[in-house]
Amino acid sequence: MNYSFEYIDIILLAMIVGFIFLRLRGILGRRNGNEETFPGHMAQKFQQKANFKKFDKYVFDDDEKQKFIKGAKLAYETIITSFGKGELSQLKHLLDKDIYKNFSDAIKERKEKKIKSETTFIGIKSAKIKDYTEKDNIYTVTVDFISEIITYSKNNENQIISGDPEKIKVVSDTWKFLKDQKKNSPIWLLIQTQE
C-alpha cells in the first residue's frame, strides 16, 4: 500500500486552489479605502430622481406626453371600434363609470331598435394635447383627435339607414382623460367626450 500519491494529490490541489485564489485577487483587486465613490454617487442621484417622480408628483414632461399620446391613440381606436361593434367587455377598464353607462345605454338602444352599426377605423390624422391639469394628485388631460372613419348603420332588413359604407368621414373629437395617482394604476380613464 502506497499512500504517498494521495498526499501528493492533496498538495497539488491545494497549490492549484492557492494559485487560482491569487490570480482572482490580482484581477479583482482588494479594498484599500481609496476607491472612488462615483457609482454610489450616481445611484444616489438616480434614487433621488426616482423618488421625486414616483412619490412627490407625477411629472408630465415631454417624454410622458409622448407616452400619453401613444396610449391615448390606442385607447381612442379601441374605444371607437369596440363601441361600433357593440363590445362592452373591451371598454370597461378604459372608461369612467358614467361614460361606460352612456356607451352601454347607446349600445342597448341600438340592439332594441335592431340597428347594426358598422365602423371601419382608417386612422388618426392628429392627436394633440389641448389642456393638462393637476389637483390633489388627480391629473386630467384633454386631447383633440382628428381621425378618419367609415361608419354606417343598417336596420333589421339590412338596409343602410345612416352613414355611407363608401365614404371616409373626417371626425373631430375632444376627449378628456383622468388618472388618480393615489390609486397606483397606470390606466388613464376616459371621463368626457365632445364632438
Secondary structure, DSSP 8 states (H G I E B T S, - for coil): ---HHHHHHHHHHHHHHHHHHHHHHHHH----S----HHHHHHHHHHHHHHIIIII-----HHHHHHHHHHHHHHHHHHHHHHHHT-GGGTTTTB-HHHHHHHHHHHHHHHHTT-EEEEEEEEEEEEEEEEEEEETTEEEEEEEEEEEEEEEEE-TTS-EEEE-TT--EEEEEEEEEEEEGGGT----EEEEEE-
